[in-house]
Amino acid sequence: MDRNKSVIELRGVSIYHTDGESKQLNKEDELVLSDVNLSVSEGEMVYFIGRVGSGKSTLLKTLYAEVQLLVGEGSVVGMDLRRLKRSDIPYLRRRMGIVFQDYRLLDDRNVFYNLYDVMRATGWKNESDIRHRIDEVLNLVGLQTKAYKMPHELSGGEQQRLVIARALLNSPRLILADEPTGNLDPVTADGIMRLFREITAKGCAIVMSTHNTALIEQYPARTIMFSKGHISEIDLATSFQD
C-alpha cells in the first residue's frame, strides 16, 4: 500500500453557506472558511477540532459533496469536486464511508438488512457476494452475533459499530466521521478508536471531527484546528506532554 497516495487534496479553497444549487456565489452567501489547504494520504488518521460553528462539519459536507465547492481546487478519492455533476455524487460516495453522530439507521430493518439494502442500492447484485461481505464487515466491527437484532436492541456503541460497518461495505479509501464518539461513554468511545486504528492500518484514511481532546491524547494523530474562518495544523499531542 502506497501510504503517500492522496485521498484528499484541497488547494486555495474557500467554503460558503450558499442558498440553493447555484454554481456562482451571491452577495448573500456566507463565508465559512477561507484559504483552506489540506492533503490527506491513504492510511492516515486526521482529527478536526474547534468550537461549535467553526466549520468542521461544513468542510466534511464539502468533502462528500453535500456543500458545493465553488472557490479553489479540490479532489476527493480521485474525483474533482469542482467538476462534479449532481449525477456523479453517488459514485463519489461509493468510494468513501460516512459515519454520522446520529447513526441514521433504518429502524424498521434489522442489522443484516441495514447493510443489505445499502449494498443493493450501491450496485451489488450477487446474493452470495453480498452475504459474504456483510459477514466480513460484521466480524470486523465485532457484531457477528447481532445480524438479526433490530437497531433499538443494540447499545449506543453497537449502533455506532453498525454505522462503521455500513461505511466499510464498499471497501472505501476514506472514511469521514462527524463526532462519532460524541454520544458514547469513555469505554465505548475507546473501543471505537481501537477499531479506527485497525481500519487505518489496512490503508483506509479516516478524517474525524471531535471535541474530545482526551481521545487525541490517547490516540495521537494529525490534528487540524478550525478557528476564525481558517484551518491550521497543530501539534496538540505534544502540548499534552508540556
Backbone bond lengths (Angstrom), bond angles and torsions (degrees), N, CA, C in turn:
res aa  C-N    CA-C-N  psi(-1)  N-CA   C-N-CA  omega(-1)  CA-C   N-CA-C  phi
1 M - - - 1.462 - - 1.520 109.04 -
2 D 1.296 117.05 126.11 1.456 122.32 177.51 1.519 109.22 -81.61
3 R 1.329 118.11 102.92 1.448 121.90 -176.28 1.523 112.39 -69.77
4 N 1.323 117.64 -15.19 1.454 120.13 -179.91 1.531 112.91 -88.18
5 K 1.321 116.75 -2.99 1.462 119.77 -179.96 1.525 109.64 -71.19
6 S 1.321 115.90 127.09 1.457 120.78 -172.66 1.524 111.46 -81.67
7 V 1.346 115.86 138.92 1.462 121.13 172.23 1.528 110.91 -110.79
8 I 1.344 116.68 -18.75 1.471 121.87 174.74 1.517 108.37 -136.04
9 E 1.337 116.64 130.36 1.460 122.57 172.56 1.530 108.55 -136.98
10 L 1.316 116.56 114.19 1.456 122.19 175.88 1.520 108.84 -121.59
11 R 1.331 117.10 130.96 1.459 121.44 -179.17 1.523 109.43 -135.86
12 G 1.351 115.96 122.78 1.455 121.01 176.63 1.518 113.92 59.55
13 V 1.310 116.23 36.60 1.471 121.10 -173.58 1.527 110.65 -87.66
14 S 1.319 115.86 135.61 1.468 123.00 165.87 1.519 107.41 -120.08
15 I 1.325 115.78 139.27 1.459 120.78 -175.40 1.520 109.13 -121.75
16 Y 1.321 114.94 134.11 1.458 122.19 -176.26 1.518 110.58 -123.51
17 H 1.340 114.68 148.09 1.461 119.47 162.76 1.516 106.37 -79.02
18 T 1.320 117.23 115.40 1.456 120.81 -177.64 1.516 110.27 -112.66
19 D 1.309 114.76 156.39 1.461 121.55 178.32 1.522 108.58 -102.67
20 G 1.345 116.42 110.04 1.460 119.75 178.95 1.513 112.32 90.36
21 E 1.324 116.50 -159.95 1.457 122.64 -172.54 1.522 112.47 -115.36
22 S 1.322 117.54 24.99 1.456 120.83 -179.85 1.511 110.49 -63.47
23 K 1.339 115.84 141.10 1.463 121.70 176.90 1.525 111.58 -85.62
24 Q 1.334 116.93 2.13 1.449 121.42 179.00 1.529 109.73 -124.59
25 L 1.338 115.24 150.15 1.455 120.13 178.04 1.522 110.23 -77.72
26 N 1.319 114.69 146.10 1.448 121.96 174.22 1.521 109.13 -116.02
27 K 1.316 116.86 160.26 1.468 119.95 -176.18 1.532 111.67 -65.74
28 E 1.350 117.05 -19.32 1.460 120.21 179.45 1.536 112.25 -80.62
29 D 1.324 117.04 -15.05 1.464 120.30 -176.30 1.525 110.71 -68.35
30 E 1.333 115.53 137.11 1.467 121.71 -174.96 1.536 110.45 -96.43
31 L 1.330 116.24 126.08 1.460 121.20 176.81 1.527 109.64 -73.04
32 V 1.326 116.07 126.15 1.466 121.75 179.76 1.522 110.93 -102.24
33 L 1.335 116.47 -49.26 1.465 122.25 -179.13 1.521 108.82 -138.52
34 S 1.325 116.63 144.33 1.458 119.98 176.84 1.525 110.41 -132.99
35 D 1.344 114.51 156.56 1.460 122.89 177.78 1.531 112.47 52.00
36 V 1.332 114.71 48.90 1.468 120.97 179.99 1.524 109.37 -86.89
37 N 1.331 115.71 121.94 1.460 122.91 174.19 1.520 107.48 -126.65
38 L 1.299 116.86 122.08 1.465 120.32 -174.87 1.515 110.13 -152.72
39 S 1.333 115.93 134.74 1.459 122.27 174.72 1.523 108.18 -130.43
40 V 1.320 116.03 132.10 1.463 121.97 177.56 1.517 108.37 -128.82
41 S 1.323 116.86 131.50 1.463 122.37 -177.67 1.523 111.15 -102.50
42 E 1.325 115.58 162.07 1.462 121.25 176.22 1.528 110.11 -55.12
43 G 1.325 115.81 138.91 1.459 121.11 176.30 1.510 114.84 80.31
44 E 1.336 118.14 1.62 1.463 120.77 178.96 1.515 111.30 -86.59
45 M 1.339 114.70 149.16 1.459 122.38 168.02 1.517 106.87 -109.43
46 V 1.322 117.48 127.55 1.460 121.66 -178.80 1.523 108.57 -132.43
47 Y 1.336 115.52 129.62 1.462 121.12 176.95 1.523 110.63 -98.56
48 F 1.332 116.64 140.93 1.454 123.71 166.97 1.522 107.31 -106.39
49 I 1.336 117.59 123.29 1.456 120.39 177.18 1.523 109.61 -128.46
50 G 1.326 116.51 160.22 1.460 121.73 -179.55 1.514 109.83 150.57
51 R 1.315 115.24 169.64 1.459 120.62 -178.30 1.527 111.41 -65.98
52 V 1.316 115.51 160.33 1.465 120.76 171.52 1.528 108.44 -57.90
53 G 1.327 117.00 132.38 1.448 121.36 -179.91 1.518 115.01 86.63
54 S 1.338 116.34 6.50 1.471 119.45 -177.53 1.523 113.01 -84.63
55 G 1.340 117.96 -6.37 1.456 120.49 175.55 1.509 116.33 111.02
56 K 1.320 118.03 2.54 1.471 120.83 -177.39 1.530 111.18 -60.54
57 S 1.330 115.81 -53.39 1.465 119.67 -178.14 1.524 110.92 -65.81
58 T 1.333 116.94 -35.12 1.464 119.77 179.73 1.515 110.97 -65.14
59 L 1.334 117.53 -39.32 1.465 119.41 177.07 1.522 110.80 -66.83
60 L 1.331 117.30 -40.93 1.462 119.33 176.24 1.528 110.47 -59.78
61 K 1.326 116.85 -42.94 1.473 120.32 179.37 1.526 111.04 -64.45
62 T 1.316 117.13 -33.02 1.461 120.22 175.74 1.523 110.38 -65.55
63 L 1.322 116.63 -38.39 1.462 120.52 -178.31 1.528 111.93 -67.72
64 Y 1.339 117.74 -30.35 1.473 117.95 175.68 1.525 112.10 -105.67
65 A 1.344 115.03 18.54 1.476 123.01 167.42 1.518 114.52 67.49
66 E 1.327 117.54 26.37 1.461 119.07 168.02 1.527 109.81 -80.54
67 V 1.349 115.99 -31.76 1.459 122.63 172.29 1.522 107.57 -108.16
68 Q 1.329 117.30 130.88 1.465 121.22 -177.84 1.525 111.29 -72.38
69 L 1.320 115.50 141.85 1.463 121.28 170.76 1.520 108.01 -93.72
70 L 1.338 115.67 114.29 1.459 121.31 -175.73 1.523 113.13 -111.84
71 V 1.347 117.04 -18.11 1.466 120.79 -177.40 1.524 109.11 -131.94
72 G 1.330 116.21 126.40 1.457 121.03 178.97 1.523 111.71 100.07
73 E 1.329 115.22 -173.73 1.458 121.67 -179.17 1.524 109.26 -117.83
74 G 1.334 115.24 137.32 1.449 118.84 179.54 1.507 112.85 -152.32
75 S 1.332 116.18 135.81 1.460 120.96 172.22 1.519 108.89 -132.83
76 V 1.323 115.57 143.19 1.461 122.82 178.75 1.513 107.65 -133.70
77 V 1.311 116.62 129.09 1.472 124.49 -176.71 1.535 111.14 42.08
78 G 1.330 115.57 43.28 1.452 121.28 174.35 1.509 116.09 83.75
79 M 1.341 118.27 3.42 1.462 120.94 -179.61 1.526 110.23 -111.22
80 D 1.325 115.82 136.00 1.458 123.50 -176.76 1.529 109.29 -80.83
81 L 1.335 116.77 114.76 1.463 120.37 -176.49 1.527 112.65 -67.51
82 R 1.327 117.25 -28.64 1.467 119.39 -179.49 1.525 111.96 -73.55
83 R 1.332 117.05 -29.47 1.465 120.92 -177.27 1.521 112.32 -97.96
84 L 1.312 116.15 1.68 1.454 121.24 -174.59 1.532 110.84 -67.29
85 K 1.319 115.78 126.27 1.457 121.08 173.43 1.532 108.86 -90.96
86 R 1.305 115.07 159.69 1.466 119.13 179.65 1.531 111.00 -56.70
87 S 1.326 116.23 -36.61 1.464 120.38 -179.46 1.530 112.59 -70.61
88 D 1.344 116.65 -15.42 1.470 120.77 179.67 1.527 112.60 -85.29
89 I 1.323 116.81 -17.89 1.467 120.08 -172.00 1.532 112.42 -59.32
90 P 1.347 120.42 -42.84 1.470 118.37 176.92 1.529 113.58 -58.81
91 Y 1.336 117.24 -34.36 1.468 120.47 179.07 1.524 110.70 -69.63
92 L 1.340 116.62 -38.14 1.466 120.52 174.87 1.520 110.31 -59.42
93 R 1.313 116.17 -47.54 1.467 119.86 -174.07 1.521 112.76 -73.11
94 R 1.328 117.35 -20.05 1.467 119.08 174.35 1.519 111.52 -72.76
95 R 1.331 117.13 -19.29 1.463 121.20 179.73 1.528 112.55 -89.33
96 M 1.318 116.54 -3.26 1.462 120.38 -179.40 1.517 109.60 -135.49
97 G 1.325 116.10 169.08 1.459 121.48 172.37 1.517 108.29 -118.18
98 I 1.333 116.72 145.65 1.459 121.74 179.82 1.524 108.10 -123.52
99 V 1.336 116.18 127.96 1.459 122.44 -179.35 1.523 107.74 -117.01
100 F 1.339 115.83 115.99 1.456 121.18 -178.07 1.530 110.40 -99.84
101 Q 1.334 115.44 149.96 1.459 120.53 177.97 1.524 111.23 -65.14
102 D 1.337 116.87 -33.88 1.462 120.16 -176.30 1.538 112.46 -94.64
103 Y 1.316 116.59 17.22 1.468 125.50 171.35 1.526 114.92 68.75
104 R 1.328 118.59 -53.82 1.471 122.98 -178.92 1.528 112.11 56.71
105 L 1.319 115.75 45.75 1.455 121.73 176.62 1.528 109.85 -86.46
106 L 1.334 115.33 160.87 1.462 121.61 176.07 1.526 107.94 -87.80
107 D 1.336 116.97 104.88 1.460 121.52 -171.23 1.525 113.65 -68.45
108 D 1.343 117.30 -19.57 1.462 120.02 -177.36 1.528 112.25 -94.17
109 R 1.341 117.34 7.51 1.463 121.51 179.71 1.523 110.38 -130.10
110 N 1.319 116.06 148.41 1.456 118.84 -178.92 1.533 110.92 -76.48
111 V 1.324 114.82 179.27 1.460 121.00 -177.20 1.522 111.12 -54.70
112 F 1.325 116.08 -48.34 1.466 120.42 -177.96 1.518 110.94 -57.50
113 Y 1.334 116.99 -47.71 1.464 119.41 -175.37 1.531 112.79 -77.24
114 N 1.332 118.40 -21.44 1.459 119.50 170.12 1.525 110.17 -61.09
115 L 1.329 116.72 -34.41 1.461 120.97 178.72 1.532 111.31 -86.41
116 Y 1.318 116.52 -42.42 1.463 121.88 -177.89 1.533 111.25 -57.33
117 D 1.335 116.40 -46.47 1.462 119.51 -176.50 1.524 111.90 -66.01
118 V 1.335 116.76 -34.97 1.469 120.19 175.73 1.522 110.36 -63.79
119 M 1.317 116.42 -42.82 1.467 119.77 -178.18 1.522 111.39 -65.46
120 R 1.320 117.14 -42.29 1.466 119.62 177.56 1.525 110.55 -62.60
121 A 1.336 115.62 -39.50 1.465 120.01 -178.21 1.524 112.16 -70.25
122 T 1.328 117.20 -22.32 1.470 120.05 -179.06 1.524 112.57 -103.25
123 G 1.325 116.16 17.40 1.453 118.62 167.69 1.508 117.65 104.29
124 W 1.344 118.33 -2.21 1.462 119.65 177.01 1.527 108.95 -72.29
125 K 1.336 117.03 136.44 1.463 120.62 -176.99 1.528 113.27 -123.20
126 N 1.327 116.77 -34.86 1.456 120.67 -175.97 1.534 110.54 -75.94
127 E 1.327 116.02 119.12 1.470 120.82 -175.27 1.524 112.34 -60.76
128 S 1.305 117.19 -40.41 1.461 120.96 -179.69 1.524 111.21 -65.66
129 D 1.341 116.68 -42.39 1.469 120.67 178.19 1.524 110.94 -63.16
130 I 1.320 116.51 -40.39 1.469 120.75 -179.88 1.522 110.29 -62.15
131 R 1.325 116.45 -49.01 1.467 119.80 -177.82 1.527 111.45 -65.62
132 H 1.327 116.90 -36.52 1.464 120.31 178.51 1.530 110.68 -65.34
133 R 1.339 116.90 -42.51 1.464 119.61 -179.20 1.528 111.24 -68.73
134 I 1.331 117.23 -37.85 1.467 119.74 176.48 1.522 110.48 -61.28
135 D 1.325 116.75 -43.70 1.468 120.43 176.85 1.529 110.46 -59.00
136 E 1.338 116.92 -41.27 1.467 121.17 -178.72 1.528 111.35 -61.89
137 V 1.334 116.50 -50.31 1.472 118.03 -174.91 1.529 111.12 -71.94
138 L 1.325 118.21 -33.48 1.466 119.34 177.22 1.521 110.88 -66.55
139 N 1.321 117.11 -37.26 1.465 120.21 174.93 1.512 111.10 -64.59
140 L 1.333 116.42 -40.67 1.461 120.74 -178.08 1.526 111.38 -61.92
141 V 1.334 117.23 -38.39 1.467 119.94 -176.62 1.532 112.64 -97.42
142 G 1.333 117.35 5.67 1.461 120.69 175.35 1.516 114.99 77.48
143 L 1.332 117.47 26.95 1.467 121.22 179.03 1.523 112.36 -115.90
144 Q 1.318 117.10 25.17 1.457 120.63 -173.96 1.534 112.88 -62.60
145 T 1.334 117.77 -22.49 1.477 120.23 179.65 1.532 112.25 -97.77
146 K 1.341 117.41 5.95 1.464 120.82 -173.09 1.529 113.20 -112.70
147 A 1.325 117.90 13.09 1.462 121.03 -170.34 1.527 113.25 -58.06
148 Y 1.317 118.30 -30.85 1.463 119.94 -175.51 1.525 112.59 -109.36
149 K 1.326 116.14 17.98 1.464 121.46 171.33 1.524 109.49 -83.08
150 M 1.317 116.40 148.24 1.457 121.49 173.14 1.531 108.54 -83.14
151 P 1.337 118.27 153.17 1.460 119.66 -178.76 1.521 114.47 -52.60
152 H 1.356 117.47 -38.86 1.462 119.39 -177.98 1.525 112.28 -69.44
153 E 1.345 117.04 -12.70 1.466 120.54 177.63 1.528 111.97 -89.02
154 L 1.323 117.07 -2.44 1.453 121.92 179.97 1.521 110.62 -98.62
155 S 1.324 116.84 151.12 1.461 121.00 172.18 1.524 109.34 -71.60
156 G 1.329 116.48 169.03 1.461 120.20 177.57 1.511 112.23 -58.20
157 G 1.329 116.13 -41.97 1.463 119.82 178.91 1.519 112.43 -65.24
158 E 1.341 116.17 -38.22 1.461 120.24 178.18 1.523 110.88 -67.89
159 Q 1.326 117.01 -37.92 1.460 119.34 177.27 1.526 110.92 -63.74
160 Q 1.343 116.06 -39.95 1.459 118.22 178.39 1.519 110.81 -67.31
161 R 1.326 117.76 -35.81 1.468 120.45 175.76 1.532 111.17 -64.17
162 L 1.323 115.85 -36.06 1.464 119.43 176.54 1.532 110.47 -65.33
163 V 1.324 116.95 -39.89 1.465 120.65 176.80 1.523 110.20 -61.86
164 I 1.325 116.76 -39.93 1.467 120.54 178.33 1.528 110.32 -67.27
165 A 1.335 116.60 -40.68 1.470 119.92 175.65 1.522 110.63 -58.18
166 R 1.334 116.53 -43.96 1.462 121.21 177.79 1.530 110.87 -60.01
167 A 1.331 116.13 -40.22 1.464 120.44 -179.84 1.523 112.46 -66.67
168 L 1.332 116.74 -24.61 1.465 121.36 -175.95 1.532 113.77 -90.34
169 L 1.321 117.97 -8.20 1.462 121.29 -170.28 1.527 113.62 -53.59
170 N 1.329 116.55 -42.61 1.462 120.54 -175.21 1.522 113.00 -96.67
171 S 1.339 116.19 24.68 1.476 122.35 177.36 1.530 111.33 49.01
172 P 1.346 117.01 59.79 1.460 120.02 -173.95 1.521 112.52 -70.15
173 R 1.336 114.92 157.18 1.463 121.17 172.02 1.517 110.95 -87.66
174 L 1.332 116.93 -13.13 1.462 122.19 -174.21 1.514 109.72 -148.32
175 I 1.342 116.33 137.05 1.454 122.61 170.28 1.522 108.28 -119.54
176 L 1.333 116.04 130.57 1.454 122.94 174.78 1.524 107.37 -106.32
177 A 1.332 116.99 123.11 1.465 121.33 -174.49 1.524 109.69 -125.68
178 D 1.339 116.59 116.82 1.453 122.35 -177.63 1.528 109.48 -99.21
179 E 1.338 116.55 103.54 1.466 122.74 -179.30 1.535 112.01 49.88
180 P 1.332 118.60 53.58 1.468 119.36 -173.82 1.519 114.69 -69.22
181 T 1.338 117.88 -17.23 1.468 120.16 179.46 1.522 111.72 -109.55
182 G 1.332 117.16 8.31 1.459 120.55 -172.95 1.519 114.41 -61.95
183 N 1.324 117.86 -30.60 1.467 121.05 -177.66 1.530 112.94 -103.69
184 L 1.326 116.92 13.33 1.457 120.58 -172.57 1.527 111.60 -110.87
185 D 1.330 115.84 150.55 1.458 120.33 175.04 1.527 109.33 -72.80
186 P 1.349 118.29 162.78 1.473 120.39 -173.66 1.527 114.72 -57.46
187 V 1.328 118.05 -38.76 1.468 119.85 -178.75 1.527 110.46 -67.50
188 T 1.331 116.19 -43.64 1.459 120.21 179.59 1.521 110.53 -66.50
189 A 1.340 116.48 -40.80 1.467 120.62 177.85 1.522 110.67 -60.74
190 D 1.320 116.89 -38.88 1.456 120.56 177.99 1.528 110.79 -62.10
191 G 1.326 116.92 -39.24 1.463 120.29 177.85 1.518 111.90 -63.77
192 I 1.344 117.41 -38.35 1.466 121.29 177.47 1.521 110.01 -64.94
193 M 1.328 117.16 -40.93 1.468 120.15 -179.66 1.533 111.46 -66.90
194 R 1.322 116.75 -36.58 1.470 119.40 175.65 1.529 110.80 -63.34
195 L 1.320 115.05 -39.80 1.462 119.88 177.39 1.527 110.41 -64.13
196 F 1.323 117.47 -42.54 1.470 120.74 177.69 1.526 111.16 -59.57
197 R 1.319 116.27 -38.82 1.476 119.38 178.34 1.526 111.09 -62.87
198 E 1.318 116.35 -40.45 1.465 120.06 177.77 1.532 110.24 -62.69
199 I 1.331 115.71 -39.62 1.467 120.46 -178.02 1.522 110.91 -67.00
200 T 1.338 117.37 -45.40 1.467 119.37 -179.96 1.531 111.17 -67.14
201 A 1.322 117.18 -30.59 1.463 120.09 177.77 1.524 111.94 -63.48
202 K 1.327 116.86 -22.77 1.464 121.43 177.69 1.531 112.02 -88.75
203 G 1.361 117.49 0.86 1.459 121.07 174.06 1.508 116.34 105.10
204 C 1.347 117.65 -2.40 1.463 120.49 177.98 1.524 109.14 -86.57
205 A 1.326 117.45 128.25 1.463 121.26 176.57 1.524 109.89 -77.43
206 I 1.337 116.43 147.83 1.460 121.96 175.11 1.520 108.66 -129.21
207 V 1.325 115.96 126.63 1.462 122.44 171.99 1.519 106.66 -112.31
208 M 1.327 116.10 122.00 1.463 121.40 -170.00 1.517 110.35 -130.48
209 S 1.327 117.24 124.41 1.460 120.22 171.08 1.521 108.51 -86.60
210 T 1.334 116.35 142.50 1.462 119.83 -178.30 1.522 110.65 -158.40
211 H 1.330 115.55 153.13 1.462 121.90 169.08 1.526 110.28 -105.35
212 N 1.317 116.80 -1.87 1.460 121.83 -171.78 1.528 110.49 -92.75
213 T 1.324 116.61 89.21 1.465 120.02 -178.92 1.531 112.00 -69.38
214 A 1.341 117.38 -20.40 1.469 119.47 176.80 1.525 110.62 -64.17
215 L 1.331 117.21 -34.24 1.467 120.35 176.62 1.523 111.16 -65.60
216 I 1.340 115.93 -38.52 1.463 119.19 179.75 1.524 110.10 -67.65
217 E 1.311 116.27 -36.02 1.462 119.83 177.12 1.527 110.38 -63.06
218 Q 1.331 116.52 -40.59 1.464 120.74 -177.56 1.524 112.30 -79.67
219 Y 1.344 115.93 -33.00 1.463 121.54 -178.15 1.525 109.12 -127.65
220 P 1.346 117.08 71.57 1.469 120.39 -174.05 1.521 112.96 -64.07
221 A 1.331 114.88 142.70 1.458 122.40 177.42 1.527 107.15 -162.73
222 R 1.326 116.23 176.61 1.467 120.08 177.14 1.521 110.47 -52.62
223 T 1.328 115.80 136.29 1.456 120.64 -176.43 1.522 109.91 -129.43
224 I 1.326 115.69 126.34 1.460 122.52 -179.08 1.528 108.38 -110.80
225 M 1.340 115.29 120.86 1.458 121.04 179.30 1.528 110.62 -92.58
226 F 1.335 115.87 133.53 1.460 123.08 175.00 1.525 107.90 -104.78
227 S 1.334 116.53 121.13 1.456 119.96 -178.58 1.521 110.44 -157.00
228 K 1.327 116.14 131.25 1.473 123.40 173.93 1.532 112.70 52.52
229 G 1.334 116.10 41.17 1.451 120.74 174.51 1.511 115.53 80.71
230 H 1.339 117.28 11.81 1.461 121.04 179.95 1.524 109.32 -135.85
231 I 1.336 115.30 164.27 1.463 120.06 172.55 1.514 109.12 -120.59
232 S 1.337 116.00 151.47 1.462 121.03 175.80 1.517 108.63 -151.89
233 E 1.308 115.97 144.71 1.460 120.05 178.15 1.517 109.23 -82.52
234 I 1.319 116.87 131.80 1.456 121.19 -179.14 1.521 109.63 -126.23
235 D 1.316 115.53 157.43 1.464 121.48 178.48 1.517 108.28 -100.29
236 L 1.322 115.47 70.93 1.454 120.82 -175.33 1.524 111.71 -67.37
237 A 1.336 116.44 -35.92 1.470 119.27 -179.13 1.515 111.30 -61.17
238 T 1.340 117.98 -40.90 1.449 121.30 179.08 1.520 111.08 -65.82
239 S 1.327 116.61 -35.92 1.463 120.07 -178.21 1.524 111.57 -64.12
240 F 1.330 117.97 -25.23 1.458 120.32 177.10 1.536 111.18 -67.96
241 Q 1.332 115.76 -24.40 1.465 119.34 -174.73 1.523 111.67 -92.02
242 D 1.342 118.37 -8.20 1.464 121.73 -177.71 1.524 111.23 -73.40
